[in-house]
Amino acid sequence: MPDLPSELRQLNDHIAALENSRGQLPDDVVDTAIAAIRAQLQTIVQAAHAVAVTGNNYGNINTGLIIQQASKPGAGKGELRRAYLARILNQANQLALFAGDSANTQIRLSSVYTALLTQHGEWDARLANESGDDKLRTGRNGARQSVLDRFNAERKLVLLGGPGSGKSTFINFVALCMAGEMLGSTSVNLDMLTAPIPPEPDSTDDKPKTQQWDRGALLPVPVVLRDFASDLPGNAAVNAATLWQHIEKRLHQSALGDFAPYLKQELLESGGLILLDGLDEVPDPEARREQIKQAVRDFADTFDKCRFLATSRTYAYTRQDWKLHEFAEAALLPFSPGQIQRFVDAWYAHMSELSRLSENDAKGRAELLKRTIAHNDRLAELAERPLLLTLIARLHTERGGALPEKREELYAQAVELLLNQWESLKVSYKPDGSKQIEPSLSEWLNASRDDIRRELDKLAFEAHRDQADLLGTADIRQDKLVMALWNATPNKTGINLKLLEEYLRDRAGLLAGHGVGLYQFPHRTFQEYMAACHLTVDGFPDQLSRLLCVDPTRWREATLLAAAKVMRGTPEAVWSLADALCPCDEPPTHGQAKESDCWGALLAGQVLWETGLAEPSPDTASRNEQKRQRVRRWLQAIAERGWLPTVDRAIAGGTLSVLGDGRDLEKLVAIPAGEFWMGDDGMDDSKPRHRVTLPAFKIGQYPVTNGQYRRFAQATQRTWDSPDADKPEKRNHPAVNVTWHDALAYCAWLTVEWRKAGKIGAGETVTLPSEAEWERAAAGMEGLAFPWGSDWREDCANTSESGIGDTSAVGIFPLGVSSDACLDIAGNVWEWTRSLWGKDFMKPDFKYPYRPGDPEREDLQSGDEIRRVVRGGSWDDSQGHARCAVRYWSLPDSRYLSRYFGFRVVLLCSAPVL
């Protein structure tokens, strides 16, 4: 009789050789040959009472050989234990994301796992919303902590999270590392388990700490509670023995029944890890809930030397009575930027290991994907969920290292992948460990994929329409989902609805179970996108226009995505939508416009921007150019007259920038000569309050914008390192990332340009304002605390209280206008002046009272070590900094914090003091 390990090794070598021949032989030939060899392997191993798991290598460990040795008659405890661990090692490492993954190209958990984080200390269930703990994203109630650290501190722990958050992945990874450590693997072991959590991009810690696990290697016992529930005895009482009988049964089905008494003995005497996956994901949960909970509690009491880890979806655990007494709770946090970057690096390194890419190509693609995610807020939000990050990485890999530039196309391809994962053939395992292929949903329903998709789009629309809370994704009742799919099949009499419910329960992808009898899309983005798809075929564009004008917050994203989708067909459909959204030719010249008209105009502008039709083009038909101009006029009115809430008005201002801001942004306002009150007795650096007399001058009504400064930088070839420089939506925002020298150079250039154009005379000079001129323009003759009056008022300035969180288009705060018609002189950006502060940042060398004409205070030739005064506050500062008398400073050549610094110009009738 041939030596069993030797014979199996030879067959495995044949399989490896066939895999290497792909590209030289057709895939169907290779697949047929490999399937025949694997069938032979199965026959040989079963004949020897072995478990059919072939030789996967984990450093110095070959699990196939271990299991083969245990198959010999009379195998001892040690051999059986090693076979048990080898089986866990193989199964836990499988991460078959798609049914088509072959054994040699399958993504391995050990290669891509990224350490998960939770909240340090007790978490607040009230913060966890129904879409999977979104409000825990920032970890704002305490420091972040690795899930492993938390498990190390708790003997009994329930790990909570939404679908795709990494719960089952963590259980499998713990089992994998424990099994590898006990088998003596040099690659998969406790060192891998406790590897440091990924550092954040801005971290300065060059020696990150390992995660904590001081419990040693513990024998893992994974239990899928869905399978356990199927073994429960009706309504009979259950106890620890019930769960143990299930574990023992699974061992017998895996040809490891002889190990059962040894396993039980070790768990009772030495302890182990009982890993309970899917507490709430059991069939017939209402009937099984108390049985499952009782069995787990009793088992934990009996096997009191073991540690227990269970997983559950957050909603079900906190709201559907799944709580386990005496079990601590930990809620998974979404991926941080550091975790995202670590996963991407690991993913592409694994692509190189699988020989799908060269090492250099893999590293280059990883850098591209990390950069793409970091610079795309919408993509970064999706990437916070491990399932969706894996989806993004898969798309990026399959597209040759690129993602669609347009987000609608990205969502379309992502939805198709998720639908494929949810709907297509599925590989599962029978109780004896052998694979089985479940039919696709379209085969199961005998319905076309297009019909299924159409019904799901309609379901997404109805869920989005009826969702009470606009945060996260809607709950979709199981009966609604089942009926939607039932509607897709032409042979309704052949569908068993109860079996359809069970079929859907075990599926994940486009829709996943959220709680008992509840489903959700994996992210609100996909719900909105599929709702948009439905709206492009049902009453477009009129129904969408009506919905938007009634409830703009709910339908904004769906409107933009619908526009982008129809743009792929014909631009005329987009122009029709813009026309439906903004039908009124002119905004009213007096009074308040109707809110629905304002929302319609704003979304019409965003629709044109989203689809690339916003900017003037000679290819635009005259009738459509008229529509574009109509939208532009409405957006200008919204910006100038403050017709929408602050944040939405800021969006209108940016959209106006793309369509073309028709305002005179170089306009100067005249400040008459005279005396005014300067300073504030309540501020050390601004006292005493005193009278100052100034000659007449003119000052910019607005700060200098990006569009204006860009023309200067191009004309003079001056370096301007600003992230806003080329953004069309920020052409009418204040120019930032300019030093004091940059601002003064702009003024000198503008002086020449305006003189050449005849706009100013030879005796007039454009320069920066002195701080006295700036304060006179801001505070008026009476020296007001704020440009608009003595007290702070909402919606008067872009400060941190506004909620905008960035610069905004100039002039969108009409209520904040000064008595001399200056806008944005409080908030938005700190503004450079030509006045000196001094060398000491703690206190000014140039104190009050201010004396006009002082040759030193406005010396333009002073060295760069002497700080210059800036005024007005910024979008990142609180209201107190927006007071007219507040003085701040910066070094004239410094770019530190320069994203908060801009300037406006003054026109003087004679040159400023040198």
Number of C-alpha atoms within 10 A of each C-alpha: 3 6 7 16 16 11 13 20 15 11 18 20 13 15 21 13 13 18 19 13 13 14 9 9 12 10 14 10 11 19 15 10 14 20 12 12 15 16 11 14 19 18 14 16 20 14 10 15 17 23 24 23 21 22 19 17 14 19 12 12 19 16 26 24 22 24 28 23 18 25 23 15 10 10 14 12 15 12 19 25 24 19 26 27 25 26 23 22 24 21 14 23 22 16 16 18 18 17 16 13 13 12 12 13 16 17 21 20 18 23 17 19 20 26 22 23 23 26 24 18 14 12 17 13 17 9 12 21 17 22 24 28 23 19 17 21 18 15 17 10 14 13 11 15 20 22 23 20 18 23 21 17 15 16 18 20 21 25 28 27 28 30 28 20 25 25 23 21 20 22 22 25 22 22 28 29 28 28 28 27 23 19 23 15 19 15 17 26 23 21 15 21 23 19 15 17 19 19 19 15 11 8 10 9 9 7 8 13 12 15 21 18 17 10 10 10 17 22 23 25 18 19 19 17 24 20 16 20 22 14 14 18 12 12 10 7 12 19 17 17 13 21 22 16 14 19 20 20 17 20 18 16 14 20 19 23 16 17 21 21 12 14 21 17 11 16 23 14 13 14 19 24 21 25 22 22 24 19 25 28 25 23 20 14 19 13 12 19 19 16 22 25 19 18 20 24 17 17 20 18 12 15 19 17 17 23 22 23 22 25 27 27 29 28 25 23 23 16 12 14 13 20 18 19 10 10 17 18 25 26 29 25 29 29 26 22 20 16 23 25 25 21 25 24 21 20 23 27 22 21 21 17 15 15 11 14 18 15 15 11 16 23 18 14 21 25 15 17 21 19 12 16 20 17 10 11 11 12 18 19 19 21 25 20 25 23 19 21 22 19 21 23 24 16 19 18 21 11 11 11 18 15 20 14 9 11 16 20 16 16 18 18 17 19 19 15 19 22 19 18 20 21 24 20 18 20 17 15 10 11 14 15 17 13 11 11 11 15 14 17 23 19 14 14 23 16 18 14 18 11 16 21 18 18 19 23 23 19 22 27 22 16 21 24 17 12 16 9 11 13 14 21 25 25 20 23 17 18 13 14 22 15 14 18 24 21 16 22 19 13 12 14 8 10 14 11 15 9 10 18 16 13 13 19 20 16 17 18 22 23 26 21 27 27 25 21 19 20 23 26 26 28 20 17 19 22 28 28 25 27 27 27 25 24 21 20 12 13 11 17 23 15 13 22 23 16 15 22 20 14 13 19 12 18 23 22 19 27 29 23 28 28 29 25 21 19 18 13 10 10 18 12 19 25 23 17 25 27 21 20 28 26 16 16 13 12 20 12 8 6 7 13 17 12 13 17 17 24 26 28 29 29 31 34 29 27 27 25 20 20 20 13 22 24 16 13 9 7 7 14 9 10 9 16 19 13 19 24 16 21 33 26 20 27 31 23 21 26 26 18 18 20 19 18 10 21 16 16 25 24 22 31 30 27 31 32 25 25 25 20 19 11 11 9 18 16 11 18 18 17 20 15 11 12 15 18 19 29 28 20 13 11 13 14 20 20 17 17 18 16 16 19 18 17 13 14 19 20 26 23 27 26 28 24 22 24 21 19 22 19 12 18 17 11 10 12 10 13 10 17 11 15 10 21 18 12 14 19 21 24 26 28 26 29 28 29 21 26 22 29 15 18 25 21 18 24 21 14 16 19 21 15 14 16 15 12 10 10 10 17 13 13 10 16 23 25 25 28 27 21 25 22 22 25 27 30 30 30 27 24 21 14 24 24 21 27 33 21 17 12 10 16 13 13 18 23 33 36 27 18 15 20 12 19 15 19 23 28 30 28 27 28 23 20 18 25 23 23 19 19 19 23 26 29 37 31 30 31 33 31 32 31 28 23 22 27 24 22 17 11 14 8 12 20 16 16 17 16 15 21 14 16 12 11 12 14 24 22 15 16 8 16 12 15 14 17 25 25 24 27 29 30 31 28 25 22 20 16 23 14 20 28 26 27 30 20 21 20 21 25 21 23 17 16 17 12 10 18 19 24 26 28 27 25 28 23 24 19 17 12 12 19 14 13
